[in-house]
Amino acid sequence: MKVSQALTLSLPLLGALAASPVAALDGQQLYMTKTCFACHGKDANTPIMPNYPKLAGQNADYAYNQMLDIKNGVRSNGQSAAMKGVMHLVTDEELRAIADWLGGLE
């Protein structure tokens, strides 16, 4: 097979690969593996302490911004002190996926 024929045959395949979306992060799985459930409950609606927020159904943008502020040290009140210790383990993209998942819960 000539090089030009090989390129001609492979171009449609390359185009299909480039057009396919990157797999989305699984917010529910991240919520569990990043240990969010330990304080906010497996259902994100039964926190271990009454003053910890119920996260299920929270506006996704609000939740994302709050988590990002805690991670970046912008928000540092007493409520967020416990989260500060684990936030370095979560990327901004993972925070977005978790927030989007939480926003879809009822």
Rosetta silent file (secondary structure, phi, psi, omega in degrees, C-alpha in Angstrom):
SEQUENCE: MKVSQALTLSLPLLGALAASPVAALDGQQLYMTKTCFACHGKDANTPIMPNYPKLAGQNADYAYNQMLDIKNGVRSNGQSAAMKGVMHLVTDEELRAIADWLGGLE
SCORE:     score description
SCORE:     0.000 S_00000001
   1 L     0.000  136.168  179.498    0.000    0.000    0.000 S_00000001
   2 L   -77.255  155.171  179.829    1.298    3.405   -0.891 S_00000001
   3 H   -59.166  -42.017 -178.813    1.726    6.066    1.758 S_00000001
   4 H   -63.611  -35.787  177.672   -0.847    8.303    0.048 S_00000001
   5 H   -68.944  -41.062  178.912   -3.419    5.478    0.106 S_00000001
   6 H   -62.530  -42.464  177.972   -2.749    4.806    3.782 S_00000001
   7 H   -64.644  -42.355 -179.887   -3.211    8.485    4.612 S_00000001
   8 H   -62.330  -39.505 -179.870   -6.395    8.663    2.585 S_00000001
   9 H   -73.417  -30.386 -175.705   -7.819    5.637    4.408 S_00000001
  10 H   -89.279  -17.272 -178.573   -6.823    6.852    7.863 S_00000001
  11 H   -60.359  -44.155  177.485   -8.034   10.461    7.604 S_00000001
  12 H   -60.628  -37.211  178.377  -11.712    9.637    8.217 S_00000001
  13 H   -64.749  -43.380  178.293  -10.722    7.646   11.307 S_00000001
  14 H   -63.095  -40.352  177.855   -8.642   10.521   12.651 S_00000001
  15 H   -62.599  -40.692  179.293  -11.514   12.929   12.057 S_00000001
  16 H   -65.568  -39.986  178.743  -13.905   10.680   13.965 S_00000001
  17 H   -66.236  -40.418 -179.454  -11.508   10.438   16.895 S_00000001
  18 H   -67.813  -30.844 -177.479  -11.010   14.194   17.020 S_00000001
  19 H   -82.893  -17.604 -177.308  -14.762   14.800   16.943 S_00000001
  20 L   -74.380  138.979 -177.905  -15.595   12.360   19.736 S_00000001
  21 L   -71.474  150.332  175.201  -16.096   14.011   23.134 S_00000001
  22 L   -71.838  141.170 -179.394  -13.703   13.375   25.981 S_00000001
  23 L   -58.404  131.351 -179.766  -15.244   11.179   28.640 S_00000001
  24 L   -74.638  148.293  175.994  -16.885   13.294   31.313 S_00000001
  25 L   -70.252  146.303 -178.894  -15.781   12.964   34.908 S_00000001
  26 L   -93.480  103.152 -177.707  -18.203   11.063   37.138 S_00000001
  27 H   -60.479  -39.092  179.632  -19.271   13.462   39.887 S_00000001
  28 H   -65.293  -43.983  178.624  -20.910   10.770   41.985 S_00000001
  29 H   -64.186  -42.539  178.385  -17.810    8.594   41.899 S_00000001
  30 H   -63.159  -39.955  178.177  -15.594   11.575   42.737 S_00000001
  31 H   -55.598  -38.784 -179.863  -17.894   12.520   45.628 S_00000001
  32 H   -79.092  -46.819 -174.757  -17.209    9.085   47.098 S_00000001
  33 H   -72.715  -25.945  178.439  -13.496    8.729   46.279 S_00000001
  34 L   -90.268    8.420  173.892  -12.614   12.252   47.415 S_00000001
  35 L    68.148   20.578  177.093  -14.348   11.471   50.756 S_00000001
  36 L   -59.120  -36.248 -176.809  -17.057   14.146   50.548 S_00000001
  37 H   -61.915  -25.469 -176.161  -19.549   11.526   51.780 S_00000001
  38 H   -59.917  -32.472  179.814  -17.706   11.173   55.091 S_00000001
  39 H  -107.798  -33.305 -173.532  -19.116   14.494   56.303 S_00000001
  40 H   -99.959   -0.588  178.375  -22.033   15.222   53.970 S_00000001
  41 L    87.344  151.001 -178.839  -23.506   11.689   53.809 S_00000001
  42 L   -61.244  -30.272  179.871  -23.590    9.158   51.001 S_00000001
  43 L   -93.375    3.419 -177.714  -26.758   10.766   49.654 S_00000001
  44 L    61.232   18.804 -176.999  -25.328   14.298   50.098 S_00000001
  45 L  -132.098    1.944 -179.862  -28.398   15.007   52.215 S_00000001
  46 L  -133.718   75.231 -179.381  -27.504   13.574   55.640 S_00000001
  47 L   -65.825  156.025 -177.719  -24.431   15.357   57.035 S_00000001
  48 L   -74.730  -22.140  178.091  -22.798   13.997   60.169 S_00000001
  49 L  -120.986  142.151 -177.996  -23.112   17.333   61.976 S_00000001
  50 L   -63.755  -23.035 -179.758  -26.254   19.483   61.989 S_00000001
  51 L   -91.488   -0.370  172.695  -24.270   22.573   61.017 S_00000001
  52 L   -82.890  141.709 -175.799  -22.743   20.904   57.920 S_00000001
  53 L   -73.835  146.917  167.871  -24.685   21.724   54.765 S_00000001
  54 L   -80.616  125.805 -172.955  -26.962   19.371   52.886 S_00000001
  55 L   -99.941  -19.995 -177.845  -25.526   19.442   49.380 S_00000001
  56 L   -60.238  128.239  177.951  -28.105   17.475   47.387 S_00000001
  57 L    82.364    1.195  179.416  -29.923   19.761   44.964 S_00000001
  58 L   -65.218  144.825  175.849  -27.628   22.706   45.599 S_00000001
  59 L   -54.902  126.094 -173.375  -27.190   25.088   42.682 S_00000001
  60 H   -61.192  -42.252 -179.939  -24.184   23.679   40.790 S_00000001
  61 H   -66.362  -40.607  177.923  -22.508   27.034   40.151 S_00000001
  62 H   -62.160  -48.136 -179.103  -22.932   28.079   43.776 S_00000001
  63 H   -61.391  -44.119  179.549  -21.529   24.770   45.060 S_00000001
  64 H   -60.049  -47.573 -178.358  -18.599   24.921   42.653 S_00000001
  65 H   -64.838  -37.009  177.539  -17.721   28.487   43.630 S_00000001
  66 H   -65.483  -44.744  179.470  -17.928   27.695   47.345 S_00000001
  67 H   -64.564  -40.776  179.138  -15.657   24.668   46.966 S_00000001
  68 H   -64.496  -41.589  177.723  -13.240   26.653   44.816 S_00000001
  69 H   -63.270  -38.965  177.756  -13.160   29.491   47.361 S_00000001
  70 H   -66.882  -44.907 -179.834  -12.391   27.041   50.163 S_00000001
  71 H   -60.151  -41.474 -176.724   -9.685   25.375   48.095 S_00000001
  72 H   -86.787   -0.089  177.777   -8.064   28.708   47.217 S_00000001
  73 L    81.846    5.481  178.521   -8.313   30.089   50.767 S_00000001
  74 L   -70.227  -37.982  176.971  -10.786   32.844   49.844 S_00000001
  75 L  -108.121  120.895 -176.194  -13.345   31.324   52.194 S_00000001
  76 L  -142.396   35.194  177.120  -11.848   30.339   55.523 S_00000001
  77 L   -75.190  176.292 -176.538  -14.559   30.515   58.159 S_00000001
  78 H   -56.871  -35.940  179.894  -14.948   27.814   60.805 S_00000001
  79 H   -63.727  -34.084 -174.168  -17.264   25.729   58.659 S_00000001
  80 H   -89.294   -8.564 -177.258  -14.717   25.427   55.875 S_00000001
  81 H   -59.404  -39.387 -179.903  -11.705   24.564   58.057 S_00000001
  82 H   -66.238  -34.258 -179.043  -12.474   20.849   57.932 S_00000001
  83 H   -75.844  -29.586 -175.774  -12.675   20.904   54.135 S_00000001
  84 H   -55.171  -35.189 -178.045   -9.439   22.804   53.657 S_00000001
  85 H   -67.553  -22.667 -179.164   -7.424   19.721   54.548 S_00000001
  86 H  -109.838  -11.121 -174.192   -8.776   17.645   51.660 S_00000001
  87 H   -65.290  -24.860  178.049   -9.365   20.268   48.991 S_00000001
  88 L   -68.191  -14.704  179.631   -5.797   20.008   47.671 S_00000001
  89 L   -84.122   -8.209 -172.962   -6.694   16.464   46.566 S_00000001
  90 L  -116.185  126.449  177.718   -9.424   17.688   44.191 S_00000001
  91 L   -77.424  164.114  177.763   -8.767   19.399   40.870 S_00000001
  92 H   -61.295  -37.443  178.613  -10.928   22.261   39.654 S_00000001
  93 H   -65.746  -38.273  177.129  -12.360   19.982   36.952 S_00000001
  94 H   -67.767  -38.660  175.746  -13.263   17.390   39.585 S_00000001
  95 H   -58.658  -43.097  179.790  -14.919   20.102   41.694 S_00000001
  96 H   -61.217  -44.666 -179.975  -17.021   21.053   38.670 S_00000001
  97 H   -63.724  -41.955  178.250  -18.089   17.425   38.129 S_00000001
  98 H   -63.865  -46.646 -179.417  -19.015   17.016   41.801 S_00000001
  99 H   -61.105  -42.578  179.030  -20.956   20.289   41.813 S_00000001
 100 H   -63.629  -40.622  177.857  -22.837   19.328   38.652 S_00000001
 101 H   -64.062  -45.724  179.442  -23.728   15.948   40.144 S_00000001
 102 H   -60.039  -40.411 -179.318  -24.915   17.552   43.390 S_00000001
 103 H   -64.270  -24.666  179.548  -27.044   20.009   41.442 S_00000001
 104 L   -86.261   -6.092  179.317  -28.877   17.151   39.753 S_00000001
 105 L   -83.234  160.513  176.009  -29.897   15.507   43.036 S_00000001
 106 L  -114.114    0.000    0.000  -33.171   16.138   44.790 S_00000001
